[in-house]
Amino acid sequence: MSNRQSIELTDDQIDFGMREALAQARIAGSVGEVPIGAVVMHEGQIVGRGYNLREHAQDATLHAEIMAISEANHTLKTWRLSDCQLFVTIEPCPMCSGAIINARVGAVYFGARDPKAGTVRSLYQLLEDGRFNHQVEVHEGIMAEAASGLMQTFFKAIRLGRGKPKPRQH
Amino acid sequence: MSNRQSIELTDDQIDFGMREALAQARIAGSVGEVPIGAVVMHEGQIVGRGYNLREHAQDATLHAEIMAISEANHTLKTWRLSDCQLFVTIEPCPMCSGAIINARVGAVYFGARDPKAGTVRSLYQLLEDGRFNHQVEVHEGIMAEAASGLMQTFFKAIRLGRGKPKPRQH
């Protein structure tokens, strides 16, 4: 069962989506969390936002994508997001890749790869595995330098002792 | 980095954990949700419970394991569950496998395999992949007949038109 969607976003919509995800990532960074952000777009509008809040909430499930998907589900009053696009600054981990599949998200746009825990392109290609009951259109490298720049600045600050030493999100 | 824990549970503790997970699954089934349940155990006590609530909440992230892990995080006031065991009636999907890794759960005990979406043994072996920063001890087949029996009864009722036709959880 392939549910690949074919909603074509304009370049402006893609720019808008990733800028909004980067804004979420900056909120995470500003409160000392690993700076990863995500948004869900529906018909050009943002219907869900999220940023990594693991440390503040002491909740391992509170990654940016989970928050954004859950908020989009509540906004649209449905768990099915097949006509939605998810934008996230860093390649999703297994938990978030799975949430994207479970929510039947139509397309994912991500910034930089995560070679240690990314399961969209790096370690696995979960979103495109035809054995699951949903496959997701994948676009990578969207504003990747801005996304990885936020991460590098954050971890450099930790190494220099100017931030709280927090373990990696993934 | 291997974080395999070696806390040995007694047979009575394993029985207790899975009976509690099955009780959660029955709650899901009683409200028309796919009957899957999970609990998190810490030092022999249940510190998190969850059951599949996707349809009622219209939230794709509300699988049993996510609820149980999040509740355990809140109960223990930490996202790290390395000295905990998670019991779940059916083999976890990618989202829940990822949440188990992210929460550094020490061990997982599950009932029946899910050949369509299970990523602990069936389609992938995510919990034992040495490339992630945490590996999880896996025990399968715990009260598997009871777990799969609940699922079979649920789907048979749907086929007979005595339940609301809901798509599969995974």
Contacts between the chains, C-beta under 8 A, distances in Angstrom:
chain1	res1	chain2	res2	distance
A	54	B	79	5.6
A	55	B	79	7.7
A	57	B	73	7.8
A	57	B	79	7.9
A	58	B	73	5.7
A	58	B	74	7.6
A	58	B	77	5.8
A	58	B	78	5.4
A	58	B	79	5.0
A	59	B	70	5.5
A	59	B	73	4.6
A	59	B	74	6.9
A	59	B	79	5.8
A	60	B	69	6.2
A	60	B	70	7.8
A	60	B	73	5.9
A	60	B	79	4.0
A	60	B	80	7.7
A	60	B	81	7.3
A	60	B	99	6.5
A	60	B	102	4.5
A	60	B	103	3.6
A	60	B	104	7.6
A	61	B	61	7.7
A	61	B	66	5.5
A	61	B	69	6.0
A	61	B	70	5.0
A	61	B	73	7.5
A	61	B	99	5.3
A	61	B	102	7.2
A	61	B	103	7.5
A	63	B	102	7.5
A	66	B	61	5.4
A	69	B	60	6.2
A	69	B	61	6.0
A	70	B	59	5.5
A	70	B	60	7.8
A	70	B	61	5.0
A	73	B	57	7.8
A	73	B	58	5.7
A	73	B	59	4.6
A	73	B	60	5.9
A	73	B	61	7.5
A	74	B	58	7.6
A	74	B	59	6.9
A	77	B	58	5.9
A	78	B	58	5.4
A	79	B	54	5.6
A	79	B	55	7.7
A	79	B	57	7.9
A	79	B	58	5.0
A	79	B	59	5.8
A	79	B	60	4.0
A	80	B	60	7.7
A	81	B	60	7.3
A	93	B	98	5.7
A	93	B	101	8.0
A	93	B	102	6.8
A	94	B	94	5.6
A	94	B	95	7.7
A	94	B	97	5.9
A	94	B	98	3.1
A	94	B	101	6.4
A	94	B	119	7.7
A	94	B	126	5.6
A	94	B	132	7.8
A	95	B	94	7.7
A	95	B	95	5.6
A	95	B	96	7.8
A	95	B	97	7.7
A	95	B	98	2.8
A	95	B	99	4.7
A	95	B	101	7.4
A	95	B	102	5.4
A	96	B	95	7.8
A	96	B	98	7.0
A	97	B	94	6.0
A	97	B	95	7.8
A	97	B	98	7.0
A	98	B	93	5.7
A	98	B	94	3.1
A	98	B	95	2.8
A	98	B	96	7.0
A	98	B	97	7.0
A	98	B	98	5.5
A	98	B	119	7.6
A	99	B	60	6.5
A	99	B	61	5.3
A	99	B	95	4.7
A	101	B	93	8.0
A	101	B	94	6.4
A	101	B	95	7.4
A	102	B	60	4.5
A	102	B	61	7.2
A	102	B	63	7.5
A	102	B	93	6.8
A	102	B	95	5.4
A	102	B	170	7.4
A	103	B	60	3.6
A	103	B	61	7.5
A	104	B	60	7.6
A	116	B	131	7.7
A	116	B	132	8.0
A	116	B	133	7.0
A	117	B	132	6.3
A	117	B	133	7.3
A	119	B	94	7.7
A	119	B	98	7.6
A	123	B	129	7.5
A	123	B	131	5.7
A	123	B	132	7.9
A	124	B	124	7.2
A	126	B	94	5.7
A	129	B	123	7.5
A	131	B	116	7.7
A	131	B	123	5.7
A	132	B	94	7.8
A	132	B	116	8.0
A	132	B	117	6.2
A	132	B	123	7.9
A	133	B	116	7.0
A	133	B	117	7.3
A	133	B	168	7.4
A	133	B	170	7.4
A	168	B	133	7.3
A	170	B	102	7.4
A	170	B	133	7.5
